[in-house]
Amino acid sequence: MKKQIRIDELQLGMLVEQLDRSWLSTPFFRHKMTITSPQQIAQLKASGVQTVTVSVDAAEIGEVSVLEQPSIEAPEITASEEVESVSPEISFEEELPEARRVYQAAKTIVQNAMQDTRFGRAINVEAVNTVVADMTDSVLRNPDALSSLSRLKRFDEYTFYHSVNTSLLAMSLGQNLGFDRAMLHLSGVGTLLHDIGKMKIPLEVLNKPGRFEAHEMEIMKQHVLRGVEVLASTTGLGDSYVQPALEHHERVNGDGYPHKRAKQDISQYGLITAIVDIYDAMTSDRCYHKGQPAHQALQFLYRLSLEGHLDSTLVQRFIQVVGVYPVGSVVELNTGEVAIVKQIHHHVPLTPMVLLIKSAGNTLLSKPHELDLVAQIEKPHRKIIAILDPKQIGIDPTDYLDKKAA
C-alpha cells in the first residue's frame, strides 16, 4: 500500500515510490529507493521535494539507492570491491594544466593512428600506450580534471575529438567503478581506437553532409568489423583491447550490431563504451544535427537504460561521474544571474563551482568571477534553477573556461 507524506515525515527504512517533482532534478535518477541515511533526506529537501509517496511496509523491502553505489557484475572483468571513489591526490585546479596537455597529445596520437590506418600503415602502438599511460596518471591524480575537457569539440575534426572524449570518459567511469591501473589503461587504449574502422569507410559516405540512406548506413556499420580487423592485426594488442571497437554498438537487449549480442555476452568495456560513445556524439555538432546540452544527453541515456538498451547501473554511475550539471553547462541562478559550471562536487551534485558571466539584468560582466555554490557566506544563498542552451543566448562556455577567472 502507498501513502503520500511530507518530506519532514520521511524516515530511515522507508521505500520512496514517487516524488512531487522529476527524479531528474534530484541526484538520484531512479524511480524507487530505500532511505538509508539522513543525507538522502537532506538532498531531497535541497532539491525542492516537499511530498513523497512511500510504501508503508518499506522497511521490509531491500531496494538499493544510487548513492550506495552497488557493485557491478559483468562478463570477464571484475572491478574492485571498493567502489567508492578514492580521494584525489591533488586538486582539480592543480591537475587541469597537465590534463589539457595530455588531452592535446592524445588528440594528435589518435589523428596519426587514423591517418596511418587510412593509408594502410601500422598504428604506432607505443605512442598510443604512452599517451594513455599519461591519461591514466591524470585520472588517478584527479578524475575530474581530464573528464571536464570532454566539452572540447571541433566540428571539422569530430572523429579525433570524439575518440579522445570517449576514452577519457570511459577511464573516468572506470576509476569510479574501482578499476585498477591495468584495467584503466586497457579501457583507455580500446576506447581511443574504438572508431579506427571509420578510416576504412569511403570518404564520400563518411563525410556525407546529411543523414545516411539505408544502403549508406549499412556501409557505415561496416566500420565496426573493419576496425576489429585493423586492431587484431596490430602487434601488441590482445583481444580485450578490441572489445570497445567490436561492442560499442551492441545493446543489452540484443538490438545492436554487428552480432546482436545481449548483455551477458558483452564485456564491461563494451557496455561502458556504448554509453560514453552516445553521450559524446549527442553533445557534439555534426553535419546533420547540432549538439545537445549535456543535461539533455544525460536524460536521453537514462531513458535508454529504462528501455533496456544500455546497462542501467553503469548509466547511473556515469551520471555521477559527469555530474547533474556537467562542466560547461550554462545555468540560471535564482538571482537571475547566468553562470557556467566550472567544477562539480560529487558529494553535493546540485551545488557546483560556477563562473558568473551575466548579472541579474542580463548584462555581460566585464570580469567574470568564480562562485562556489557549496561554500556561500552571503544570504540568501544562490542556487541553480534552470539549465540554458548556450547557443540560444550566444555563449560559448569554452571561451570562458579556458581563461583564468578574474
C-alpha positions as CSV (number, residue, x, y, z in Angstrom):
1,M,0.0,0.0,0.0
2,K,1.2,3.5,-0.9
3,K,0.9,6.7,1.2
4,Q,1.8,10.3,0.5
5,I,3.7,12.1,3.3
6,R,5.5,15.4,3.8
7,I,9.3,15.3,3.4
8,D,9.7,16.1,7.1
9,E,8.0,12.8,7.9
10,L,10.4,10.8,5.8
11,Q,12.4,8.3,7.9
12,L,15.2,5.8,7.5
13,G,14.0,2.5,6.1
14,M,11.1,4.0,4.1
15,L,10.8,3.0,0.4
16,V,10.2,6.1,-1.7
17,E,8.0,5.3,-4.7
18,Q,7.4,8.7,-6.1
19,L,8.4,12.4,-5.6
20,D,6.4,15.5,-6.2
21,R,9.0,16.5,-8.9
22,S,11.0,14.8,-11.6
23,W,13.7,12.4,-10.4
24,L,16.0,14.1,-13.0
25,S,16.0,17.2,-10.9
26,T,17.5,15.3,-7.9
27,P,20.8,13.5,-7.6
28,F,19.2,10.1,-7.5
29,F,18.0,9.3,-11.1
30,R,15.8,6.4,-10.1
31,H,12.1,5.7,-9.5
32,K,12.5,3.8,-6.2
33,M,14.9,3.9,-3.4
34,T,15.1,3.0,0.3
35,I,16.1,5.8,2.6
36,T,19.3,4.5,4.3
37,S,20.9,7.8,5.5
38,P,19.9,11.3,6.7
39,Q,22.0,12.7,3.9
40,Q,19.5,11.3,1.3
41,I,16.6,13.1,3.1
42,A,18.7,16.3,3.1
43,Q,19.4,16.0,-0.6
44,L,15.7,15.5,-1.4
45,K,14.9,18.6,0.6
46,A,17.7,20.6,-1.1
47,S,16.2,19.5,-4.5
48,G,12.9,21.2,-3.5
49,V,11.0,18.0,-2.8
50,Q,8.0,18.7,-0.4
51,T,6.0,15.5,-0.5
52,V,6.9,11.9,-1.3
53,T,4.9,8.7,-1.9
54,V,6.1,5.8,0.2
55,S,5.3,2.2,0.6
56,V,4.0,1.6,4.1
57,D,5.9,-1.7,4.5
58,A,9.1,-0.1,3.1
59,A,11.4,-1.4,5.8
60,E,10.8,-5.0,4.6
61,I,11.9,-4.2,1.0
62,G,15.6,-4.2,0.2
63,E,15.9,-1.6,-2.5
64,V,19.4,-0.1,-3.1
65,S,19.8,3.6,-3.7
66,V,22.1,5.0,-6.4
67,L,24.2,6.7,-3.7
68,E,25.0,3.3,-2.2
69,Q,27.0,2.5,-5.4
70,P,26.1,-1.2,-5.9
71,S,28.9,-3.4,-7.1
72,I,29.0,-4.1,-10.9
73,E,28.6,-7.6,-12.3
74,A,29.7,-8.1,-15.9
75,P,31.4,-10.7,-18.1
76,E,35.2,-11.1,-18.0
77,I,36.1,-8.1,-15.8
78,T,35.6,-7.6,-12.1
79,A,36.0,-4.1,-10.6
80,S,37.5,-3.7,-7.2
81,E,35.0,-4.4,-4.4
82,E,35.8,-0.9,-3.0
83,V,33.6,1.0,-5.4
84,E,33.7,4.3,-3.6
85,S,35.9,6.8,-5.4
86,V,39.4,7.3,-3.9
87,S,40.1,10.9,-2.8
88,P,42.0,12.8,-5.5
89,E,45.7,13.1,-4.8
90,I,45.8,16.7,-6.0
91,S,43.2,19.4,-6.6
92,F,41.2,20.0,-9.8
93,E,43.0,23.3,-10.4
94,E,46.4,21.7,-9.9
95,E,45.8,18.9,-12.3
96,L,43.9,20.9,-15.0
97,P,47.1,22.2,-16.9
98,E,48.5,18.7,-17.2
99,A,45.2,17.3,-18.2
100,R,45.0,19.8,-21.0
101,R,48.5,18.8,-22.2
102,V,47.6,15.1,-22.1
103,Y,44.3,15.8,-23.9
104,Q,46.0,17.6,-26.8
105,A,48.7,14.9,-27.0
106,A,46.0,12.2,-27.2
107,K,44.2,14.1,-29.9
108,T,47.4,14.2,-32.0
109,I,48.2,10.5,-31.4
110,V,44.7,9.3,-32.5
111,Q,44.8,11.6,-35.5
112,N,48.1,10.0,-36.5
113,A,46.7,6.5,-35.9
114,M,43.7,7.2,-38.1
115,Q,45.8,8.6,-40.9
116,D,48.1,5.6,-40.7
117,T,45.1,3.3,-40.9
118,R,43.7,5.3,-43.9
119,F,47.0,4.8,-45.8
120,G,47.5,1.2,-44.8
121,R,50.3,1.8,-42.4
122,A,50.8,0.1,-39.0
123,I,49.5,2.0,-35.9
124,N,52.2,3.3,-33.6
125,V,51.1,1.3,-30.6
126,E,54.0,2.5,-28.5
127,A,52.8,6.1,-28.9
128,V,49.2,5.1,-28.1
129,N,50.3,3.2,-24.9
130,T,52.4,6.2,-23.8
131,V,49.7,8.8,-24.1
132,V,47.1,6.5,-22.5
133,A,49.6,5.9,-19.6
134,D,49.7,9.7,-19.1
135,M,45.9,9.8,-19.2
136,T,45.7,7.1,-16.6
137,D,48.1,9.0,-14.3
138,S,45.9,12.1,-14.7
139,V,42.7,10.2,-13.9
140,L,44.3,8.7,-10.8
141,R,45.6,12.1,-9.6
142,N,42.2,13.8,-10.1
143,P,39.5,12.1,-12.2
144,D,37.5,15.3,-12.7
145,A,40.2,17.4,-14.4
146,L,40.6,15.3,-17.6
147,S,36.9,14.4,-17.8
148,S,36.0,18.1,-17.7
149,L,37.7,18.5,-21.0
150,S,35.2,16.3,-22.8
151,R,33.4,19.6,-23.5
152,L,36.0,20.4,-26.1
153,K,34.7,19.9,-29.6
154,R,35.7,20.8,-33.2
155,F,33.2,20.2,-35.9
156,D,35.9,19.8,-38.6
157,E,37.8,17.3,-36.5
158,Y,34.9,15.5,-34.9
159,T,36.3,12.0,-35.3
160,F,39.6,12.8,-33.5
161,Y,38.0,14.8,-30.6
162,H,35.2,12.1,-30.3
163,S,37.8,9.4,-29.9
164,V,39.7,11.3,-27.1
165,N,36.5,12.2,-25.3
166,T,35.1,8.7,-25.3
167,S,38.5,7.5,-24.0
168,L,38.8,9.9,-21.1
169,L,35.1,9.5,-20.1
170,A,35.4,5.7,-20.1
171,M,38.5,6.0,-18.0
172,S,36.8,8.3,-15.5
173,L,33.9,5.9,-15.3
174,G,36.3,3.0,-14.8
175,Q,38.0,4.9,-12.0
176,N,34.6,5.4,-10.3
177,L,34.0,1.7,-10.6
178,G,37.3,0.8,-8.9
179,F,39.3,-0.2,-11.9
180,D,43.0,-0.8,-11.2
181,R,45.7,0.8,-13.4
182,A,45.9,-2.0,-15.8
183,M,42.1,-2.0,-16.4
184,L,42.1,1.8,-16.8
185,H,44.9,1.5,-19.4
186,L,43.1,-1.2,-21.3
187,S,39.9,0.8,-21.3
188,G,41.7,3.9,-22.4
189,V,43.5,2.3,-25.3
190,G,40.4,0.4,-26.5
191,T,38.1,3.4,-26.5
192,L,40.7,5.7,-28.0
193,L,40.8,3.4,-31.0
194,H,37.2,2.3,-31.0
195,D,36.3,4.1,-34.2
196,I,39.5,3.3,-36.1
197,G,37.4,1.3,-38.6
198,K,35.9,4.5,-39.9
199,M,39.2,5.1,-41.8
200,K,38.2,2.1,-44.0
201,I,34.9,3.6,-44.9
202,P,34.7,5.5,-48.3
203,L,35.1,9.2,-47.7
204,E,32.0,10.1,-49.7
205,V,30.0,8.1,-47.1
206,L,31.9,9.1,-44.0
207,N,31.8,12.8,-44.8
208,K,28.3,13.0,-46.2
209,P,26.7,16.3,-45.1
210,G,23.4,14.8,-44.1
211,R,21.6,11.7,-42.8
212,F,22.5,8.4,-44.4
213,E,20.3,6.5,-46.8
214,A,19.6,2.8,-45.8
215,H,22.4,1.4,-48.0
216,E,24.8,4.1,-46.8
217,M,24.0,3.2,-43.2
218,E,24.9,-0.4,-43.9
219,I,28.2,0.7,-45.3
220,M,28.8,2.8,-42.1
221,K,28.0,-0.1,-39.9
222,Q,30.9,-1.9,-41.5
223,H,33.3,0.3,-39.5
224,V,32.9,-2.0,-36.5
225,L,34.3,-5.1,-38.1
226,R,36.8,-3.2,-40.2
227,G,38.1,-1.7,-37.0
228,V,38.4,-5.1,-35.5
229,E,40.4,-6.3,-38.4
230,V,42.8,-3.3,-38.0
231,L,43.3,-3.8,-34.3
232,A,43.5,-7.6,-34.4
233,S,46.4,-7.3,-36.9
234,T,48.2,-4.6,-34.8
235,T,51.1,-6.0,-32.9
236,G,50.8,-5.9,-29.1
237,L,47.1,-5.5,-28.8
238,G,45.3,-8.5,-27.2
239,D,41.6,-9.5,-27.6
240,S,40.5,-7.3,-24.7
241,Y,41.7,-4.1,-26.5
242,V,39.4,-5.0,-29.4
243,Q,36.2,-5.2,-27.3
244,P,35.3,-1.5,-27.3
245,A,35.6,-1.4,-31.1
246,L,33.6,-4.6,-31.5
247,E,30.9,-3.9,-29.0
248,H,30.3,-0.2,-28.8
249,H,27.1,-0.5,-31.0
250,E,25.8,-3.6,-29.2
251,R,22.9,-3.1,-26.9
252,V,22.0,-5.0,-23.7
253,N,18.6,-6.1,-25.1
254,G,20.2,-7.6,-28.2
255,D,19.1,-4.9,-30.6
256,G,22.6,-3.6,-31.5
257,Y,25.1,-4.6,-34.2
258,P,27.1,-6.3,-35.6
259,H,26.3,-9.5,-33.7
260,K,23.1,-8.6,-31.8
261,R,24.8,-9.6,-28.5
262,A,22.8,-9.4,-25.3
263,K,24.1,-8.1,-22.0
264,Q,25.5,-11.4,-20.8
265,D,27.6,-11.6,-23.9
266,I,29.0,-8.0,-23.9
267,S,32.2,-7.2,-21.9
268,Q,32.1,-4.4,-19.4
269,Y,34.4,-2.4,-21.6
270,G,31.8,-2.7,-24.4
271,L,29.0,-1.7,-22.1
272,I,30.9,1.3,-20.9
273,T,32.0,2.4,-24.4
274,A,28.4,2.3,-25.7
275,I,27.4,4.8,-23.0
276,V,30.2,7.3,-23.5
277,D,30.0,7.0,-27.3
278,I,26.4,8.0,-27.3
279,Y,26.9,10.8,-24.8
280,D,29.8,12.5,-26.7
281,A,28.1,12.1,-30.1
282,M,24.9,13.7,-28.8
283,T,26.8,16.7,-27.3
284,S,28.8,17.3,-30.5
285,D,27.9,19.3,-33.5
286,R,27.6,17.0,-36.6
287,C,26.9,17.8,-40.2
288,Y,23.3,16.6,-39.7
289,H,22.5,17.9,-36.2
290,K,23.5,20.4,-33.6
291,G,25.0,19.1,-30.4
292,Q,22.6,18.9,-27.4
293,P,23.2,20.4,-24.0
294,A,24.8,17.8,-21.6
295,H,21.8,17.5,-19.3
296,Q,19.6,16.5,-22.3
297,A,22.1,13.9,-23.3
298,L,22.1,12.5,-19.8
299,Q,18.3,12.4,-19.7
300,F,18.4,10.5,-23.0
301,L,20.9,8.0,-21.7
302,Y,18.8,7.5,-18.6
303,R,15.7,6.9,-20.8
304,L,17.6,4.4,-23.0
305,S,18.6,2.5,-19.9
306,L,15.0,2.3,-18.7
307,E,14.0,1.0,-22.2
308,G,16.7,-1.8,-21.9
309,H,19.2,-0.5,-24.5
310,L,22.0,0.4,-22.0
311,D,23.2,-1.0,-18.7
312,S,21.1,0.9,-16.2
313,T,23.6,0.7,-13.3
314,L,26.5,1.9,-15.5
315,V,24.4,4.8,-16.8
316,Q,23.6,5.9,-13.2
317,R,27.3,5.7,-12.3
318,F,28.2,7.7,-15.4
319,I,25.7,10.4,-14.4
320,Q,27.5,10.5,-11.0
321,V,30.9,10.9,-12.8
322,V,29.9,13.8,-15.1
323,G,27.6,15.4,-12.6
324,V,24.0,16.5,-12.7
325,Y,25.3,19.8,-14.1
326,P,28.4,18.7,-16.2
327,V,31.3,21.1,-16.6
328,G,30.5,23.6,-19.3
329,S,26.7,23.7,-18.5
330,V,25.2,27.2,-18.7
331,V,22.8,27.8,-15.8
332,E,20.5,30.4,-14.5
333,L,20.6,31.2,-10.7
334,N,17.6,32.2,-8.5
335,T,19.0,35.7,-8.6
336,G,18.6,35.9,-12.4
337,E,22.3,35.7,-12.9
338,V,23.8,33.4,-15.6
339,A,26.8,31.2,-14.9
340,I,28.9,28.4,-16.4
341,V,29.6,25.3,-14.4
342,K,33.4,25.1,-13.8
343,Q,33.8,22.2,-11.4
344,I,31.4,19.7,-9.9
345,H,31.2,18.4,-6.3
346,H,30.3,14.8,-6.3
347,H,29.2,14.8,-2.7
348,V,26.8,17.7,-3.3
349,P,25.9,17.5,-7.0
350,L,23.4,20.3,-7.0
351,T,25.9,22.9,-5.9
352,P,28.9,23.0,-8.2
353,M,31.5,25.7,-8.6
354,V,30.4,28.2,-11.2
355,L,31.7,31.2,-13.2
356,L,29.3,34.1,-13.1
357,I,29.2,35.7,-16.5
358,K,25.9,37.7,-16.6
359,S,24.3,40.0,-14.0
360,A,20.7,39.8,-12.9
361,G,20.0,42.4,-15.5
362,N,21.3,40.1,-18.3
363,T,24.4,42.2,-18.7
364,L,27.7,40.5,-19.5
365,L,30.2,41.0,-16.7
366,S,33.4,42.7,-17.7
367,K,35.2,40.4,-15.2
368,P,33.6,37.0,-14.7
369,H,34.2,35.7,-11.2
370,E,34.1,32.3,-9.5
371,L,31.4,31.3,-7.0
372,D,31.4,28.0,-5.1
373,L,27.8,27.3,-4.5
374,V,28.6,24.9,-1.7
375,A,30.6,27.4,0.2
376,Q,28.5,30.5,0.2
377,I,28.6,33.0,3.1
378,E,26.2,35.7,1.9
379,K,22.5,35.0,2.3
380,P,20.1,34.3,0.7
381,H,22.2,31.6,-1.0
382,R,22.3,31.4,-4.7
383,K,21.1,28.2,-6.3
384,I,20.6,26.8,-9.8
385,I,17.0,27.0,-11.1
386,A,17.4,26.2,-14.8
387,I,19.8,25.0,-17.5
388,L,20.1,27.2,-20.5
389,D,21.0,26.5,-24.1
390,P,24.4,28.3,-24.7
391,K,23.7,28.7,-28.4
392,Q,20.4,30.4,-27.8
393,I,21.9,33.0,-25.5
394,G,25.1,33.4,-27.6
395,I,27.6,31.9,-25.1
396,D,30.5,29.6,-25.8
397,P,31.5,28.1,-22.4
398,T,34.9,27.2,-23.7
399,D,35.8,30.8,-24.3
400,Y,35.4,31.4,-20.6
401,L,36.6,28.2,-19.1
402,D,39.9,28.3,-21.0
403,K,40.7,31.7,-19.4
404,K,41.8,32.3,-15.9
405,A,38.9,33.7,-14.0
406,A,39.5,37.2,-12.6
